[in-house]
Amino acid sequence: LNKLLSQCLKEHINFSALSFNSEHQLTEWREEREKIDRELEFDGSNAEEKLKQWKIVMDKLQSASSRWFGLGKRYHEWSSGTTFRRKINEVERIISDRFFKGNTALDDGDHYLLNENIKILDLVEHFLGKYVKGAGRKSTKLKQNGLNTFLKLCEDSQHIL
């Protein structure tokens, strides 16, 4: 945008104000993204509390979308800088990331990390299951994979004995 404003559009548009506004908006978006990333950092001790907070945020965003035939949603998204869809995408990213980390932990034999990922997926299903689907299925899949790995280990142990 700055390049276009400084080259071909400078005679038509006051580019200094527009450039400042775009830089300011980009800075705000980056700060919001960093804030969201910090909020999404879960570990076993704070996952439940953070998911409760996210449920409250999602409830507010969803209720804003139902007012005035969607006009409330647009105003709320515009005024707050957050959207319901963006939050859902972030939660879906958490689900995929935790499923991948759980499978990696299973392959590495890190049962503590596997259990933590299963716990977080179960909490996501419990608190945010009405907004995003798939956390429960992925948690069940990790549990089945863990069980199958354990059964295979038992069979291998029997053959050795």
C-alpha positions in Angstrom: 0.0 0.0 0.0 2.8 2.4 0.9 4.5 1.7 -2.4 1.4 2.3 -4.4 0.6 5.5 -2.5 4.1 6.9 -2.9 4.2 6.1 -6.7 1.1 6.3 -8.7 -1.6 7.4 -6.3 0.2 10.3 -4.5 -1.4 13.0 -6.6 -5.0 11.6 -5.9 -4.7 10.6 -2.2 -3.2 12.2 0.8 -1.0 9.2 1.4 0.6 10.3 4.7 -2.6 10.1 6.6 -3.6 6.9 4.9 -0.2 5.3 5.3 -0.2 6.2 9.0 -3.7 4.7 9.4 -2.7 1.5 7.7 0.5 1.2 9.7 -1.5 1.9 12.9 -4.0 -0.8 11.9 -1.3 -3.3 11.1 0.3 -2.6 14.5 -3.0 -3.2 16.2 -3.6 -6.4 14.4 -0.1 -7.7 15.3 -0.6 -6.8 18.9 -4.0 -8.6 18.9 -2.5 -11.6 17.2 0.3 -11.7 19.9 -2.3 -11.4 22.6 -4.3 -14.2 21.1 -1.2 -16.4 20.9 -0.4 -15.7 24.5 -4.0 -16.6 25.5 -3.7 -19.8 23.5 -0.7 -21.0 25.3 -2.1 -23.8 27.4 -0.5 -26.1 29.8 -2.0 -28.6 32.2 -2.4 -26.2 35.0 -4.2 -23.3 33.3 -6.0 -24.9 30.4 -9.4 -25.2 32.2 -9.4 -21.6 33.3 -8.4 -20.2 29.9 -11.0 -22.3 28.2 -13.7 -21.0 30.6 -12.6 -17.5 29.6 -12.8 -18.4 25.9 -16.3 -19.8 26.4 -17.4 -16.4 27.8 -15.8 -14.6 24.9 -17.4 -16.9 22.3 -20.8 -16.6 24.0 -20.6 -12.8 23.8 -19.5 -12.8 20.2 -22.3 -15.3 19.3 -24.9 -13.3 21.1 -23.8 -10.1 19.3 -24.2 -11.9 16.0 -27.9 -12.6 16.6 -29.0 -9.0 17.3 -30.6 -6.8 14.7 -30.5 -9.3 11.9 -26.7 -9.5 12.0 -26.1 -5.7 12.3 -25.1 -6.1 15.9 -22.5 -8.7 14.8 -21.0 -6.3 12.3 -20.9 -3.4 14.7 -19.4 -5.6 17.5 -16.7 -7.0 15.1 -15.9 -3.5 13.9 -15.7 -2.0 17.3 -13.9 -4.7 19.1 -11.5 -5.8 16.3 -12.4 -9.5 16.9 -14.6 -11.8 15.0 -16.5 -14.9 16.0 -15.0 -16.7 12.9 -11.5 -15.7 13.9 -11.9 -17.1 17.4 -13.3 -20.3 15.9 -10.3 -20.6 13.6 -8.0 -20.1 16.5 -9.7 -22.9 18.5 -9.6 -25.2 15.5 -5.9 -24.5 15.2 -5.5 -25.5 18.8 -7.3 -28.7 18.2 -5.2 -29.6 15.2 -2.0 -28.7 17.0 -2.8 -30.7 20.1 -3.8 -33.7 18.0 -0.5 -33.5 16.1 1.5 -33.1 19.4 -0.4 -36.0 20.9 0.5 -38.3 18.0 4.1 -37.1 18.2 4.2 -37.8 21.9 2.7 -41.2 21.4 5.4 -42.0 18.8 8.1 -40.7 21.1 6.7 -42.7 24.1 6.0 -39.5 26.1 2.9 -40.6 27.9 2.7 -37.5 30.1 2.5 -35.2 27.1 0.1 -37.5 25.4 -2.2 -37.4 28.5 -1.9 -33.6 28.7 -3.0 -33.3 25.0 -5.9 -35.6 25.5 -7.0 -33.7 28.6 -6.9 -30.4 26.7 -8.8 -31.8 23.8 -11.5 -33.1 26.3 -11.7 -29.7 27.9 -12.0 -28.0 24.5 -14.9 -30.4 23.7 -16.5 -29.7 27.1 -16.3 -25.9 27.1 -16.3 -25.0 23.3 -18.0 -28.1 21.8 -21.0 -26.2 20.7 -18.9 -23.9 18.6 -16.3 -26.2 17.2 -16.5 -29.9 16.3 -13.8 -32.4 16.3 -12.0 -32.1 19.6 -13.9 -35.1 21.1 -13.2 -37.2 18.0 -9.5 -36.4 18.0 -9.3 -37.0 21.7 -11.0 -40.4 21.2 -8.6 -41.2 18.4 -5.6 -40.4 20.5 -7.0 -42.6 23.3 -7.5 -45.5 20.8 -4.0 -45.0 19.4 -2.5 -45.0 22.9 -4.5 -48.2 23.7 -3.4 -49.9 20.5 0.2 -49.0 21.2 -0.1 -50.4 24.7 -1.7 -53.6 23.4 1.0 -54.0 20.8 3.7 -53.5 23.5 2.0 -56.2 25.6 1.9 -58.6 22.7 5.6 -58.0 21.9 6.4 -58.6 25.6 4.5 -61.9 25.5 6.5 -63.0 22.5 9.7 -62.2 24.1 8.8 -64.1 27.2 
